[in-house]
Amino acid sequence: MKIFIKVKANQKMQSLEFTSETECIAKLKSLPTNGKANQELVGLLAKHFKVTKKDIQIISGHF
């Protein structure tokens, strides 16, 4: 399954807001430095979909 995610980093609260079945907005507490936001995103998605972090893969980021 592929999901397109718009990430908003440095937020007060963590959340996932699905706008459709394949698109969502992720609000993360971490800053987008040293991969911290990516790690937080993987953990949040794993928790939401009830899978391990190893099952989540980030294919690409913003260009």
Biopython code that builds the backbone (N, CA, C, O; Angstrom):
import numpy as np
from Bio.PDB.StructureBuilder import StructureBuilder

atoms = [
    (1, "MET", "N", (0.847, -1.169, 0.000)),
    (1, "MET", "CA", (0.000, 0.000, 0.000)),
    (1, "MET", "C", (0.899, 1.241, 0.000)),
    (1, "MET", "O", (1.860, 1.312, 0.765)),
    (2, "LYS", "N", (0.591, 2.202, -0.844)),
    (2, "LYS", "CA", (1.306, 3.471, -0.886)),
    (2, "LYS", "C", (0.401, 4.551, -0.329)),
    (2, "LYS", "O", (-0.783, 4.627, -0.656)),
    (3, "ILE", "N", (0.981, 5.382, 0.516)),
    (3, "ILE", "CA", (0.251, 6.513, 1.089)),
    (3, "ILE", "C", (1.078, 7.762, 0.842)),
    (3, "ILE", "O", (2.287, 7.765, 1.076)),
    (4, "PHE", "N", (0.449, 8.802, 0.381)),
    (4, "PHE", "CA", (1.102, 10.084, 0.172)),
    (4, "PHE", "C", (0.853, 10.935, 1.406)),
    (4, "PHE", "O", (-0.291, 11.171, 1.794)),
    (5, "ILE", "N", (1.937, 11.392, 2.016)),
    (5, "ILE", "CA", (1.833, 12.072, 3.306)),
    (5, "ILE", "C", (2.458, 13.455, 3.219)),
    (5, "ILE", "O", (3.577, 13.613, 2.731)),
    (6, "LYS", "N", (1.732, 14.447, 3.691)),
    (6, "LYS", "CA", (2.271, 15.789, 3.847)),
    (6, "LYS", "C", (2.648, 15.919, 5.318)),
    (6, "LYS", "O", (1.800, 15.764, 6.197)),
    (7, "VAL", "N", (3.906, 16.201, 5.582)),
    (7, "VAL", "CA", (4.393, 16.257, 6.960)),
    (7, "VAL", "C", (4.500, 17.699, 7.416)),
    (7, "VAL", "O", (5.041, 18.556, 6.716)),
    (8, "LYS", "N", (3.973, 17.945, 8.602)),
    (8, "LYS", "CA", (4.124, 19.240, 9.259)),
    (8, "LYS", "C", (4.925, 18.978, 10.528)),
    (8, "LYS", "O", (4.417, 18.403, 11.491)),
    (9, "ALA", "N", (6.176, 19.404, 10.514)),
    (9, "ALA", "CA", (7.072, 19.154, 11.638)),
    (9, "ALA", "C", (6.981, 20.282, 12.662)),
    (9, "ALA", "O", (6.413, 21.342, 12.399)),
    (10, "ASN", "N", (7.557, 20.023, 13.834)),
    (10, "ASN", "CA", (7.632, 21.002, 14.924)),
    (10, "ASN", "C", (6.255, 21.462, 15.394)),
    (10, "ASN", "O", (6.039, 22.653, 15.617)),
    (11, "GLN", "N", (5.335, 20.531, 15.545)),
    (11, "GLN", "CA", (3.986, 20.813, 16.024)),
    (11, "GLN", "C", (3.885, 20.472, 17.510)),
    (11, "GLN", "O", (4.741, 19.759, 18.034)),
    (12, "LYS", "N", (2.872, 20.961, 18.185)),
    (12, "LYS", "CA", (2.698, 20.685, 19.613)),
    (12, "LYS", "C", (2.214, 19.271, 19.877)),
    (12, "LYS", "O", (2.563, 18.667, 20.891)),
    (13, "MET", "N", (1.410, 18.744, 18.961)),
    (13, "MET", "CA", (0.839, 17.409, 19.154)),
    (13, "MET", "C", (1.088, 16.540, 17.922)),
    (13, "MET", "O", (1.186, 17.041, 16.801)),
    (14, "GLN", "N", (1.189, 15.231, 18.150)),
    (14, "GLN", "CA", (1.319, 14.252, 17.074)),
    (14, "GLN", "C", (-0.061, 13.843, 16.603)),
    (14, "GLN", "O", (-0.961, 13.630, 17.415)),
    (15, "SER", "N", (-0.234, 13.730, 15.285)),
    (15, "SER", "CA", (-1.507, 13.215, 14.778)),
    (15, "SER", "C", (-1.389, 12.840, 13.313)),
    (15, "SER", "O", (-0.505, 13.306, 12.594)),
    (16, "LEU", "N", (-2.309, 11.982, 12.896)),
    (16, "LEU", "CA", (-2.474, 11.627, 11.486)),
    (16, "LEU", "C", (-3.891, 11.998, 11.094)),
    (16, "LEU", "O", (-4.841, 11.615, 11.777)),
    (17, "GLU", "N", (-4.047, 12.732, 10.016)),
    (17, "GLU", "CA", (-5.367, 13.132, 9.534)),
    (17, "GLU", "C", (-5.494, 12.661, 8.093)),
    (17, "GLU", "O", (-4.852, 13.206, 7.195)),
    (18, "PHE", "N", (-6.321, 11.652, 7.878)),
    (18, "PHE", "CA", (-6.493, 11.104, 6.529)),
    (18, "PHE", "C", (-7.498, 11.945, 5.756)),
    (18, "PHE", "O", (-8.627, 12.152, 6.200)),
    (19, "THR", "N", (-7.067, 12.432, 4.582)),
    (19, "THR", "CA", (-7.949, 13.211, 3.719)),
    (19, "THR", "C", (-8.611, 12.316, 2.676)),
    (19, "THR", "O", (-9.645, 12.668, 2.109)),
    (20, "SER", "N", (-8.001, 11.152, 2.429)),
    (20, "SER", "CA", (-8.573, 10.120, 1.565)),
    (20, "SER", "C", (-7.933, 8.801, 1.974)),
    (20, "SER", "O", (-7.183, 8.753, 2.948)),
    (21, "GLU", "N", (-8.221, 7.736, 1.243)),
    (21, "GLU", "CA", (-7.651, 6.435, 1.588)),
    (21, "GLU", "C", (-6.142, 6.385, 1.377)),
    (21, "GLU", "O", (-5.452, 5.596, 2.022)),
    (22, "THR", "N", (-5.630, 7.215, 0.484)),
    (22, "THR", "CA", (-4.201, 7.161, 0.162)),
    (22, "THR", "C", (-3.454, 8.460, 0.454)),
    (22, "THR", "O", (-2.287, 8.588, 0.083)),
    (23, "GLU", "N", (-4.089, 9.413, 1.101)),
    (23, "GLU", "CA", (-3.448, 10.687, 1.411)),
    (23, "GLU", "C", (-3.724, 11.084, 2.848)),
    (23, "GLU", "O", (-4.837, 10.924, 3.349)),
    (24, "CYS", "N", (-2.681, 11.610, 3.515)),
    (24, "CYS", "CA", (-2.891, 12.082, 4.879)),
    (24, "CYS", "C", (-1.929, 13.209, 5.212)),
    (24, "CYS", "O", (-0.957, 13.460, 4.499)),
    (25, "ILE", "N", (-2.229, 13.880, 6.316)),
    (25, "ILE", "CA", (-1.377, 14.927, 6.864)),
    (25, "ILE", "C", (-0.869, 14.413, 8.202)),
    (25, "ILE", "O", (-1.657, 14.023, 9.064)),
    (26, "ALA", "N", (0.447, 14.415, 8.373)),
    (26, "ALA", "CA", (1.057, 13.962, 9.613)),
    (26, "ALA", "C", (1.628, 15.171, 10.343)),
    (26, "ALA", "O", (2.456, 15.901, 9.798)),
    (27, "LYS", "N", (1.188, 15.377, 11.567)),
    (27, "LYS", "CA", (1.738, 16.433, 12.410)),
    (27, "LYS", "C", (2.705, 15.764, 13.378)),
    (27, "LYS", "O", (2.334, 14.860, 14.126)),
    (28, "LEU", "N", (3.949, 16.224, 13.349)),
    (28, "LEU", "CA", (5.006, 15.621, 14.149)),
    (28, "LEU", "C", (5.617, 16.641, 15.095)),
    (28, "LEU", "O", (5.664, 17.832, 14.788)),
    (29, "LYS", "N", (6.085, 16.175, 16.241)),
    (29, "LYS", "CA", (6.729, 17.045, 17.223)),
    (29, "LYS", "C", (8.180, 17.335, 16.850)),
    (29, "LYS", "O", (8.693, 18.413, 17.147)),
    (30, "SER", "N", (8.833, 16.389, 16.210)),
    (30, "SER", "CA", (10.259, 16.506, 15.892)),
    (30, "SER", "C", (10.538, 17.514, 14.788)),
    (30, "SER", "O", (9.683, 17.818, 13.956)),
    (31, "LEU", "N", (11.762, 18.018, 14.812)),
    (31, "LEU", "CA", (12.236, 18.868, 13.729)),
    (31, "LEU", "C", (12.753, 17.981, 12.601)),
    (31, "LEU", "O", (13.196, 16.861, 12.854)),
    (32, "PRO", "N", (12.703, 18.459, 11.373)),
    (32, "PRO", "CA", (13.173, 17.638, 10.243)),
    (32, "PRO", "C", (14.694, 17.688, 10.081)),
    (32, "PRO", "O", (15.200, 18.043, 9.017)),
    (33, "THR", "N", (15.412, 17.330, 11.140)),
    (33, "THR", "CA", (16.872, 17.296, 11.091)),
    (33, "THR", "C", (17.372, 15.940, 11.554)),
    (33, "THR", "O", (16.803, 15.334, 12.461)),
    (34, "ASN", "N", (18.435, 15.471, 10.929)),
    (34, "ASN", "CA", (19.076, 14.200, 11.285)),
    (34, "ASN", "C", (18.121, 13.016, 11.259)),
    (34, "ASN", "O", (18.335, 12.044, 11.983)),
    (35, "GLY", "N", (17.077, 13.074, 10.448)),
    (35, "GLY", "CA", (16.150, 11.959, 10.313)),
    (35, "GLY", "C", (15.190, 11.779, 11.468)),
    (35, "GLY", "O", (14.484, 10.772, 11.526)),
    (36, "LYS", "N", (15.142, 12.732, 12.393)),
    (36, "LYS", "CA", (14.267, 12.597, 13.568)),
    (36, "LYS", "C", (12.793, 12.593, 13.187)),
    (36, "LYS", "O", (12.019, 11.808, 13.733)),
    (37, "ALA", "N", (12.396, 13.456, 12.263)),
    (37, "ALA", "CA", (10.995, 13.501, 11.836)),
    (37, "ALA", "C", (10.621, 12.220, 11.099)),
    (37, "ALA", "O", (9.504, 11.724, 11.249)),
    (38, "ASN", "N", (11.542, 11.682, 10.306)),
    (38, "ASN", "CA", (11.274, 10.424, 9.591)),
    (38, "ASN", "C", (11.072, 9.286, 10.577)),
    (38, "ASN", "O", (10.160, 8.478, 10.401)),
    (39, "GLN", "N", (11.903, 9.202, 11.613)),
    (39, "GLN", "CA", (11.765, 8.161, 12.624)),
    (39, "GLN", "C", (10.433, 8.288, 13.362)),
    (39, "GLN", "O", (9.761, 7.291, 13.622)),
    (40, "GLU", "N", (10.061, 9.517, 13.693)),
    (40, "GLU", "CA", (8.791, 9.737, 14.377)),
    (40, "GLU", "C", (7.617, 9.359, 13.468)),
    (40, "GLU", "O", (6.642, 8.769, 13.931)),
    (41, "LEU", "N", (7.706, 9.693, 12.192)),
    (41, "LEU", "CA", (6.662, 9.356, 11.233)),
    (41, "LEU", "C", (6.496, 7.846, 11.106)),
    (41, "LEU", "O", (5.372, 7.344, 11.106)),
    (42, "VAL", "N", (7.604, 7.122, 10.998)),
    (42, "VAL", "CA", (7.551, 5.661, 10.893)),
    (42, "VAL", "C", (6.886, 5.078, 12.132)),
    (42, "VAL", "O", (6.044, 4.188, 12.016)),
    (43, "GLY", "N", (7.245, 5.558, 13.303)),
    (43, "GLY", "CA", (6.637, 5.073, 14.538)),
    (43, "GLY", "C", (5.146, 5.357, 14.609)),
    (43, "GLY", "O", (4.367, 4.507, 15.038)),
    (44, "LEU", "N", (4.752, 6.544, 14.190)),
    (44, "LEU", "CA", (3.337, 6.923, 14.206)),
    (44, "LEU", "C", (2.526, 6.079, 13.228)),
    (44, "LEU", "O", (1.425, 5.639, 13.559)),
    (45, "LEU", "N", (3.053, 5.848, 12.037)),
    (45, "LEU", "CA", (2.360, 5.015, 11.046)),
    (45, "LEU", "C", (2.284, 3.559, 11.498)),
    (45, "LEU", "O", (1.260, 2.902, 11.313)),
    (46, "ALA", "N", (3.365, 3.054, 12.090)),
    (46, "ALA", "CA", (3.372, 1.676, 12.583)),
    (46, "ALA", "C", (2.316, 1.492, 13.671)),
    (46, "ALA", "O", (1.616, 0.480, 13.701)),
    (47, "LYS", "N", (2.209, 2.451, 14.540)),
    (47, "LYS", "CA", (1.206, 2.381, 15.613)),
    (47, "LYS", "C", (-0.211, 2.435, 15.028)),
    (47, "LYS", "O", (-1.092, 1.684, 15.446)),
    (48, "HIS", "N", (-0.418, 3.326, 14.065)),
    (48, "HIS", "CA", (-1.745, 3.478, 13.466)),
    (48, "HIS", "C", (-2.198, 2.210, 12.741)),
    (48, "HIS", "O", (-3.342, 1.781, 12.885)),
    (49, "PHE", "N", (-1.286, 1.611, 11.957)),
    (49, "PHE", "CA", (-1.638, 0.437, 11.171)),
    (49, "PHE", "C", (-1.390, -0.878, 11.908)),
    (49, "PHE", "O", (-1.629, -1.955, 11.362)),
    (50, "LYS", "N", (-0.909, -0.789, 13.152)),
    (50, "LYS", "CA", (-0.653, -1.959, 14.004)),
    (50, "LYS", "C", (0.299, -2.950, 13.339)),
    (50, "LYS", "O", (0.023, -4.146, 13.251)),
    (51, "VAL", "N", (1.426, -2.417, 12.874)),
    (51, "VAL", "CA", (2.495, -3.220, 12.288)),
    (51, "VAL", "C", (3.808, -2.800, 12.949)),
    (51, "VAL", "O", (3.844, -1.835, 13.712)),
    (52, "THR", "N", (4.878, -3.527, 12.653)),
    (52, "THR", "CA", (6.173, -3.140, 13.197)),
    (52, "THR", "C", (6.771, -2.002, 12.379)),
    (52, "THR", "O", (6.367, -1.751, 11.243)),
    (53, "LYS", "N", (7.739, -1.323, 12.977)),
    (53, "LYS", "CA", (8.409, -0.227, 12.274)),
    (53, "LYS", "C", (9.146, -0.726, 11.037)),
    (53, "LYS", "O", (9.308, 0.016, 10.069)),
    (54, "LYS", "N", (9.588, -1.968, 11.066)),
    (54, "LYS", "CA", (10.299, -2.541, 9.920)),
    (54, "LYS", "C", (9.389, -2.710, 8.712)),
    (54, "LYS", "O", (9.872, -2.808, 7.585)),
    (55, "ASP", "N", (8.074, -2.747, 8.932)),
    (55, "ASP", "CA", (7.115, -2.905, 7.841)),
    (55, "ASP", "C", (6.830, -1.587, 7.114)),
    (55, "ASP", "O", (6.225, -1.591, 6.042)),
    (56, "ILE", "N", (7.261, -0.467, 7.687)),
    (56, "ILE", "CA", (7.019, 0.853, 7.108)),
    (56, "ILE", "C", (8.278, 1.285, 6.361)),
    (56, "ILE", "O", (9.388, 1.149, 6.876)),
    (57, "GLN", "N", (8.103, 1.807, 5.145)),
    (57, "GLN", "CA", (9.236, 2.254, 4.342)),
    (57, "GLN", "C", (8.915, 3.609, 3.731)),
    (57, "GLN", "O", (7.871, 3.787, 3.103)),
    (58, "ILE", "N", (9.814, 4.553, 3.918)),
    (58, "ILE", "CA", (9.689, 5.860, 3.271)),
    (58, "ILE", "C", (10.387, 5.758, 1.921)),
    (58, "ILE", "O", (11.592, 5.516, 1.857)),
    (59, "ILE", "N", (9.639, 5.940, 0.855)),
    (59, "ILE", "CA", (10.176, 5.776, -0.494)),
    (59, "ILE", "C", (10.906, 7.032, -0.962)),
    (59, "ILE", "O", (12.007, 6.943, -1.505)),
    (60, "SER", "N", (10.307, 8.186, -0.758)),
    (60, "SER", "CA", (10.960, 9.423, -1.176)),
    (60, "SER", "C", (10.421, 10.590, -0.369)),
    (60, "SER", "O", (9.369, 10.505, 0.265)),
    (61, "GLY", "N", (11.165, 11.671, -0.410)),
    (61, "GLY", "CA", (10.761, 12.894, 0.268)),
    (61, "GLY", "C", (10.482, 13.993, -0.724)),
    (61, "GLY", "O", (10.426, 13.755, -1.930)),
    (62, "HIS", "N", (10.308, 15.186, -0.223)),
    (62, "HIS", "CA", (10.005, 16.345, -1.059)),
    (62, "HIS", "C", (11.259, 16.753, -1.831)),
    (62, "HIS", "O", (12.371, 16.707, -1.304)),
    (63, "PHE", "N", (11.064, 17.147, -3.071)),
    (63, "PHE", "CA", (12.177, 17.590, -3.914)),
    (63, "PHE", "C", (12.227, 19.085, -3.968)),
    (63, "PHE", "O", (13.098, 19.650, -4.630)),
]
sb = StructureBuilder()
sb.init_structure("model")
sb.init_model(0)
sb.init_chain("A")
sb.init_seg("    ")
for serial, (resi, resn, name, xyz) in enumerate(atoms, 1):
    if name == "N":
        sb.init_residue(resn, " ", resi, " ")
    sb.init_atom(name, np.array(xyz, "f"), 0.0, 1.0, " ", f" {name:<3s}", serial, name[0])
structure = sb.get_structure()
